[in-house]
Amino acid sequence: MQKCATVNYKIKKARGATMGMYSLIEDNVNKFYDIAFEEISECENVYELAENMQEHEHLLQGSSEADCVDDLYSEMWYEYVSKYATN
């Protein structure tokens, strides 16, 4: 009986640690986006945005965004430019 309680405690503790890790990753991704949205207005094109944000890419570590950074910059740039496009 005690062994089962110990196993359950370890499982709960592991799940808590996992949730804490997800929270940390999510916080870092949000920091990345905050920085990117500040930087984007200072950039002339998407390549400059990518260059300026390269030093902050570590904030995406562990997230799905880390696998597609170039697409991320393109999407952000498109959204930014489309807000100011005139028809």
C-alpha positions, -999 to +999 in steps of 0.1 A: +000+000+000+028+024+009+046+016-023+015+026-044+013+059-025+049+066-033+044+058-070+014+081-071+033+109-054+061+106-079+037+106-108+019+137-095+053+154-088+065+146-123+032+159-138+036+191-118+072+195-130+060+190-166+033+216-162+059+240-147+081+234-177+053+241-201+045+273-183+082+284-185+082+276-223+050+295-228+063+325-208+095+325-229+075+323-262+054+353-250+086+372-242+098+364-277+066+377-293+067+409-271+103+416-283+095+408-319+065+431-320+086+459-306+114+452-331+093+448-362+084+485-364+121+493-366+128+470-395+128+477-432+120+441-443+116+405-430+153+398-433+162+426-410+136+414-385+151+379-386+186+393-381+175+414-352+156+386-335+183+360-339+197+368-305+163+361-289+156+328-306+167+309-275+134+319-260+116+296-284+136+265-272+112+237-264+083+252-283+068+242-317+077+277-330+114+268-327+111+244-356+097+269-380+113+303-372+116+314-408+079+309-413+072+326-381+091+357-392+073+357-426+039+355-409+047+382-385+060+405-412+029+398-434+006+407-406+025+438-397+027+451-433-009+442-441-021+465-412-005+494-430-012+485-466-035+509-484-060+497-510 
